[in-house]
Amino acid sequence: MLVRGANRRTFIAALGSAVAWPLVARAQQTAMPVVGFVGIGSAENSAYLVAAFRKGMSEAGYVEGVNVATEFRWANGRDELVLPLAEELVKLNVNVIVGSGTVLITKSTAVIPIVKNFANDPVEDGVVTSLNRPGGNITGVDMRAYSLATKRFELLREAVPDTDLIAVLNNPVNPAPATATAIRDVQAAALKFGQRISILNANSEPDLEPAFATMAQQGAGALLVMADPVFFIFLRKQIVALAARHALPAMYEWREFAKAGGLMSYGSDIVDAHRRLGIYAGKVLAGANPAEMPIDQAVRVELVLNLQTAKKLGLTFPLSIIARADEVIE
């Protein structure tokens, strides 16, 4: 085809635009910020938490696929995978790393901003220098999972005051430093109240049956399940079912346990916590310095009671507990 004069110039300009457009598009895609998300669970059982995280990011002005991209990595309950997965995201040079469920992510980088949920006081754990001014590349949301262990113990005793022995289910390989502290806190509270306790360990499904068999042999009258991501994400239904089979009134960390049939839970709203993670990640993408972003301590803490389970156990909650409940499952 022969193109002359002005038509030739128009043709060349159009051809140049056609060639240049993919280059511009690729440049725009490259410029889109990337959030790296490391979860201790799996994509399937964490879908509702990811939805809350995305909601928070959208509240901060970032919509996935529009002006932000997300790289997800899942440890499927294996703590030893968390750090390598986070380091993978560091190699991708993502703009911010979000951590859900484990403190190990904080060891992955001292340069890329990290926004995570904290199960314990991050100052006490040596992760940040101050709650108001973290001082490094790490900030996030305080969920107070382990620090509420004593309160859970007290509420359980209030619900079943005549119990001679309370069993305590613990994951001995939880890498969080606060796990041991939480156990010591419960032991101190038991000593204070003159309450006998028995600590039993489990970190996988095969461990649960023997642990509950031991509780039965010892004559435990109630069960305190310690805060632990593996219990929450992978063993929740099994623990609740075994507590029902052994007719054990049990106190748990998250509302999801009570929703699954557990007697009661006392802890922060993990959905709200993930929404707040999204907001904080968005703020970092917008230019906020994590060193100057106070640790968010505004996550709701809630007491949830399951009256159906109480009825099956032949248990009546004291009015003092019902009056404090944030939610009662009829």
N, C-alpha and C positions, 0 to 999 in steps of 0.2 A: 504494500500500500504506500502511495506517495502522498506526503502531507506537505503543503506549501504555506509560506507567509505566516499570517496571524494564527491560522489553524495549526500550523506546525508548533508555534510557541505554546499554544493552549494544550496540545497533545503532550509535549515534553513536560509541562508543569503538572499535568494530570498524572503522567507516568511517575514523576518524582514524588508526588503525594502518595501514590499507591505503594511505592517502595518504602517511603519514610514512615507511613502509618504503623506498620508492625513494629518498627524500631521504637516509636513513641509509646505504643501500647506496652511493649516490654519494659521500657523505662519506667512507665507509670506503675506497672505491676511490681517492679523491683523497689520502687520508692514506697510502696505500701508497707506500713509497719507490721511486724510479726510478733505475736505473743506466743511464747512457749509455755505449755501447760503440762505439769507433771502430776499425775494422780496415783495414789497408792492402790486404788481399786482397779476396776475394768471399765471400758467404755459403756458396757451394758448397764451395770449396776450403779454407775455414776451419772447417768444421762440427766436425771432431774437436777443434780447439782451443777452440771455444765449449763443447763438451761438457765439456772439462777445466775450463774457467772456471766453468761451472755446478756442477760437482762441488765445486770449492773454495768457492763461495758456500754450498753446502748444508752443507759442513763447518763453516762459520762461522755456520750457523743460518738461512740465507736460501734459500728455494726459489721459483724463478720461478713467478709466477702464484698463489702462496699468500700470501707476505708481502713480495714484491718484484716489481717490473716492470722490464723491460729494453727500452731503445730502441737498436736496432742501426743503425749507419751504415757503409757499405762503400765504400772508395775505388777498388776494382778496379785496384790497382796504380798509381794516379795520385797521386803525392805532393802535387800542387798542390790536390787535393780535400780533403786531410786537415784542414787548418785550417778551411775553410768548414763542413765536416761537424761538427767539434767546436764551432764557434761556433753552429751550429744547435741543438746539445744545450744549450749555455749559455742560449740564448733560451728553451728549454723549462724551464729552471731545474731540471734533474735534480739528484739528491742527490750523485752522484759520477760522474765521467767516467773510464772505463777506456780506456787506449790500448794497442793492440797493433801494434807494428811501425814506429813513426816517432816522432821527437823533436818534430815540428811541433805535436803536440797540446798541448805544454806552453805554447804561446803563446796559447791560446784564452781563458784566464781566470786571474785571480790570486785568485779568491774561492772558486769551487766546488772541492772536493777532487779531485785527479787521482791516479789509481793507474795506473802504466804499467810495461811492461817496458823496461829500458834495455839497449841494445846496447853501450853503452860506459859508462865511469865517469861518473856524472851530476855529480860534483863537478868533474871535469876539463872537462866540457862546460858548466859554469856553470848547471846546472839546479837543483841544491840546494847548500846551504852545507856540509853534512857528511853522511857516510853514516850516522852514528849518530843525528844530529838534523837532518833535512833543512831544518827552519826555515821552511818556507812552506806552500803548499797542495799540494805534490807529494811523493809517495813511490812505492814500487813494488818491482820485482824486477830485480836485476842479472843479465843473461844473458851478459855478457862476450863478445859476438859478435865485436867488432872487436879487442879486446885479446888475443885468442887467435891472431891472424894469424901471429905469429912462431912460435908453437908448431906450428901446422899446417904451416908451411914446413919446420921442422926435422923433423917426422915424415915428411913427403913425401920429403925428402932421405935420411932413414934407410931408407925403403922402397925407393927407387931411387937408391942412392949413386953410380952411375956415369953419371948423367945430366949431359950437358954444358950443356944449356939447359932451364930451366923456364919455361914460359909462365904468365903471371898474368892471369886474366880479371877485369876490374874494371868496375863501373858508374860512369862519371864524373859522372852527374847525381844520384847518391844524396845527399840533402840532409844526412845525418848528418855533423857535423863530424869524427867519428872516422874516416871513410872515408879521407881524405887521410893521417891519422896512421898508419892501418894499412898503407897503401901504403909510407909512409916507413919503418915498422918492418921490413917485408919487404925493402926495398932495403938497409937497414942490415945485416940478417941475411945477405943475399946477399953483401954486401961483406966481412963478417966471415969467411964460409966460402969466399970466392973462387968463388962460384957465379954463373954467368951467368943472367940472367932477362930476359924480354921482356914488358912490360905491354901488354895489348891491351884495348880498350874495347868495351863492348856495353851497351845498355840496352833492347833490344827483340829480338824473334825475328829480324827481317831482318838484324840485326847479327851474329848468331851464325855463319852460314855463312862470311862473309868473315873473321871473326876466326879460325876454325879453319883456314881455308885458309892464312892467314898463319902460323899455328903450324906447319903442315906445311912451308911454304916455308922457314921459318927452321930447321927441323930440331929442333923442341922434342921432348924425350923425356919430359916430364911436365907436369902442369897443376895449378896452384893456383887454385881458384875463390874469390874474395874473398866475405866475408859481405855479403849484400845481399837485402832482402826481395823484390825483383822476380825475382832469380835463383831464390830459394827457392819463391816462391808460383806464379809463372807460367812460368818457363823451366826448371824442374828436369828434366823428362823430356827436353826438347830438348838440354840441355847434356850430360846423361848419355849420350844416344844418340850425339851427335857425338863425345864422348870415346871411346866404344866403336868407332865407325866409323874414327876416326883412330888407334886402338890406343894411346891416351894414358892412362897411370896418373894418376888425378886424386884430389886431396884436396878435400873439401868441408866446409862448416860444420855442417850438421845431419844426423842419422841418417837422415832421410827420403831423402837423396841416395843413401846406401849401400843402403837398402831398395829404391830404384828401379834399382839396378844399378851405382851408383858404386863405385869401388874402396875408398875409406875416408873417414871423417868424424871430425871432432873438434870438439866443441862442447857447449853446454849442452842439456839435455833440454827442448825447447820445450813439450812437453805438461805436464811438471812445472811449468814457468814459468807457464803459463796457469792451472793449478790454484792456484798460489800467488797469482796476481793475484786470483782469485775470493775466496780467504781474506782478502786485504788489503782488497778492496772491502767484504766483509762486516763487517770490523772497523771500517771508516770509518762504515758505516751504523749500527753499534751505538754510535757516539759517539767512537771513537778519533780523535785529532788527528793528521793526516798530518805536521804539523811535528815531532811527537815519535815517529813510527814509523820505526825504522831501516830503511834500504834492505835488503831481503831478499837475502842473498848465498849462500843455501843451496841454490840450484838445482844439480842434479847435472850434472857435466861428464863426457862419455863419449867413448871412442874405439871406433868401430865399424869392423870389417873385413869385406869381402865376399870370401870365398875363391873363390866361383864366378867372379867377375870377375877375380880374380888368376890363376886357372887359364887363363881365356881369353886373358889377356895374356901368359901364360908367365912369370908373376912369382911368386916365393916370398917371403913375408914373413919378415924376420929374426925369430928367436925373441924378441929383445928387444922387438919390437913386439907380437907375439902375446901375450906374457906380460902386457903392460899393457892389452890390449883388454878393454873392458867387455862387448862382444858380438861374436861371430864368426858371420857368416852363411855356413853351409856350402853 
